[in-house]
Amino acid sequence: MNHAFLDRYARLSSPIHKLKSSSKLMAGIIGLLLLLILFPILNPQSTLYCYAGYAIGLGLVALISRVPLSFLLTRSALVLPFSALIILVNYISGHFSGPQLLETLIKSLLSVFTLLLLTSTTPFHAIHKQLSYWRAPELLIIILSFMYRYFIVLAGEIEALERGIKMRHSSISGWGRIDVYANIIAMVLIRSYERAEKVYQAMRMRGFTGDLT
């Protein structure tokens, strides 16, 4: 298990890594605003060109940063099942047209790629410090901090469950495997809830009132 999963490449040496964390965080926020607000209100033909230009720009930044493209692309692809589910529900309900389906998928991939590139070139503690300096909502900072810390624990539990499944059900395939992995998802949700309750009770007992400083 890699204990630096989210920002494992954040300490490389490249021109992008040497930029100030405030500049990179601001660039990431502006990029997300362009993707989610500005581009969608343009006419369809201009929107496609904008998405293409944005993707090319992200690729150039990734190459300069020396973060492996394989890492960024595979991690970005993890959002596809969730995007596909949202797209399918909206398509069935008649809220999305064909072009809107494609646009939603592109926005999802580029947004995740942007965030991955940010966390892969900026250590998380620097992002946390910059958000505090900008006086971001304390609740948001606390949530991000706990997500970063306990994601490693959650990833470890998922790996343990996967090893157990492979040892006990190595011969299962097809729909049987889908059923097994559905059980894994249910177990992860249950364990996450139980751990969150334990962490909350432990912090309350130690006098935590929501202040991280």
C-alpha positions in Angstrom: 0.0 0.0 0.0 1.3 3.4 -0.9 0.9 5.8 2.0 1.3 8.9 -0.2 -1.5 8.0 -2.6 -3.1 11.4 -3.1 0.1 13.5 -3.5 2.8 10.9 -4.1 4.4 13.0 -6.9 4.0 16.4 -5.1 7.7 16.5 -4.2 9.2 16.1 -7.6 11.6 18.7 -9.0 10.1 20.6 -12.0 9.2 24.2 -12.9 5.6 23.5 -12.0 6.5 22.1 -8.6 8.6 25.2 -7.8 5.7 27.6 -8.3 4.1 29.1 -5.3 1.2 27.0 -3.9 -1.0 30.1 -3.9 -0.5 30.4 -7.7 -1.2 26.8 -8.4 -4.3 26.7 -6.2 -5.6 29.9 -7.8 -5.0 28.4 -11.3 -6.8 25.2 -10.3 -9.8 27.2 -9.0 -9.9 29.4 -12.2 -9.7 26.2 -14.3 -12.6 24.6 -12.6 -14.7 27.9 -12.9 -13.9 27.9 -16.6 -15.0 24.3 -17.0 -18.1 24.4 -14.9 -19.4 27.9 -15.5 -17.9 29.8 -18.4 -17.5 27.1 -21.1 -21.1 25.7 -20.8 -22.7 29.1 -21.6 -20.8 29.4 -24.9 -22.3 28.3 -28.1 -21.8 24.5 -28.8 -19.0 24.9 -31.4 -17.0 27.3 -29.3 -17.5 25.0 -26.3 -15.8 22.1 -28.0 -12.8 24.2 -29.0 -12.5 25.5 -25.5 -12.6 22.0 -24.0 -10.0 20.9 -26.5 -7.7 23.8 -25.8 -8.1 23.3 -22.0 -7.2 19.6 -22.4 -4.1 20.5 -24.5 -3.1 23.0 -21.8 -3.5 20.5 -19.0 -1.4 18.0 -21.0 1.4 20.5 -21.5 1.4 21.3 -17.8 1.5 17.6 -16.9 4.5 17.1 -19.3 6.4 20.0 -17.8 5.6 18.8 -14.2 7.0 15.3 -15.0 4.0 13.7 -13.3 3.4 10.4 -15.2 0.5 10.7 -17.6 -0.4 7.1 -16.9 -1.1 8.0 -13.3 -3.2 11.0 -14.1 -5.2 9.3 -16.8 -5.9 6.1 -14.8 -6.9 8.1 -11.7 -9.1 10.4 -13.8 -10.8 7.3 -15.3 -12.0 6.3 -11.8 -14.7 9.0 -12.1 -16.2 7.3 -15.2 -18.6 4.9 -13.4 -20.1 7.7 -11.3 -20.3 10.0 -14.3 -21.9 7.3 -16.4 -24.5 6.7 -13.7 -25.4 10.4 -13.5 -25.6 10.6 -17.3 -27.7 7.4 -17.5 -30.2 8.7 -14.9 -30.6 12.1 -16.6 -30.8 10.5 -20.1 -33.6 8.2 -19.0 -35.5 11.0 -17.3 -35.2 13.1 -20.5 -33.1 15.9 -18.9 -30.0 15.4 -21.1 -29.6 15.4 -24.9 -26.8 13.6 -26.8 -24.4 16.6 -26.8 -25.1 17.3 -23.1 -24.1 13.7 -22.3 -20.8 14.1 -24.0 -20.2 17.5 -22.4 -20.9 16.2 -18.9 -18.5 13.4 -19.4 -15.7 15.7 -20.7 -16.3 18.1 -17.8 -16.0 15.3 -15.3 -12.8 14.0 -16.7 -11.1 17.4 -17.1 -12.2 18.5 -13.6 -10.7 15.4 -12.0 -7.6 15.7 -14.1 -7.2 19.3 -12.9 -7.5 18.4 -9.3 -5.1 15.5 -9.7 -2.6 17.7 -11.3 -2.9 20.2 -8.5 -2.4 17.6 -5.8 0.4 16.0 -7.7 2.4 19.2 -7.9 1.5 20.7 -4.5 1.8 18.9 -1.1 -1.5 18.7 0.7 -0.2 20.6 3.8 0.7 23.5 1.5 -2.9 23.5 0.1 -4.3 23.3 3.6 -2.1 26.2 4.7 -3.0 28.3 1.7 -6.8 27.8 2.2 -6.4 28.8 5.9 -4.5 31.9 4.8 -7.3 32.8 2.4 -9.8 32.3 5.3 -11.7 29.5 3.6 -14.6 28.1 5.7 -13.2 26.2 8.6 -15.6 23.4 8.0 -14.3 22.9 4.5 -10.7 22.8 5.7 -11.6 20.3 8.5 -13.4 18.0 6.0 -10.5 18.1 3.5 -8.0 17.4 6.3 -9.9 14.4 7.6 -10.5 13.1 4.1 -6.8 13.2 3.4 -5.8 11.5 6.6 -8.4 8.8 6.7 -8.4 8.0 3.0 -5.3 6.0 3.6 -7.0 4.0 6.3 -10.0 3.4 4.0 -7.8 2.3 1.1 -6.1 -0.2 3.5 -9.4 -1.7 4.4 -10.4 -2.0 0.7 -7.2 -3.8 -0.1 -7.7 -6.2 2.8 -11.2 -7.0 1.6 -10.0 -7.5 -1.9 -7.3 -9.9 -0.7 -9.9 -11.8 1.3 -12.2 -12.1 -1.8 -9.3 -13.3 -4.0 -8.3 -16.0 -1.5 -11.9 -17.2 -0.9 -13.5 -16.7 -4.3 -10.7 -16.9 -6.9 -12.8 -19.1 -9.2 -15.9 -16.9 -9.3 -16.4 -14.9 -12.6 -19.1 -13.1 -14.4 -22.2 -12.0 -12.5 -20.9 -13.9 -9.4 -17.9 -11.5 -9.3 -20.2 -8.5 -9.6 -22.2 -9.8 -6.6 -19.0 -10.2 -4.6 -17.8 -6.7 -5.3 -21.2 -5.3 -4.4 -20.8 -6.9 -1.0 -17.3 -5.2 -0.8 -18.9 -1.8 -1.4 -21.5 -2.4 1.2 -18.8 -3.5 3.7 -16.7 -0.4 3.0 -19.7 1.8 3.6 -20.5 0.1 6.9 -16.9 0.2 8.1 -16.6 3.9 7.0 -19.6 4.8 9.0 -18.4 2.9 12.1 -14.9 4.4 11.9 -16.4 7.9 11.5 -18.4 7.4 14.7 -15.4 6.1 16.6 -13.2 9.0 15.5 -15.9 11.5 16.4 -16.3 10.1 19.9 -12.6 9.9 20.4 -12.1 13.6 19.4 -15.1 14.7 21.5 -13.5 12.9 24.5 -10.2 14.8 23.9 -12.0 18.2 23.8 -12.0 18.9 20.1 -14.3 21.8 19.3 -13.6 22.2 15.5 -10.4 24.3 15.7 -7.4 22.7 14.0 -4.9 25.4 15.1 
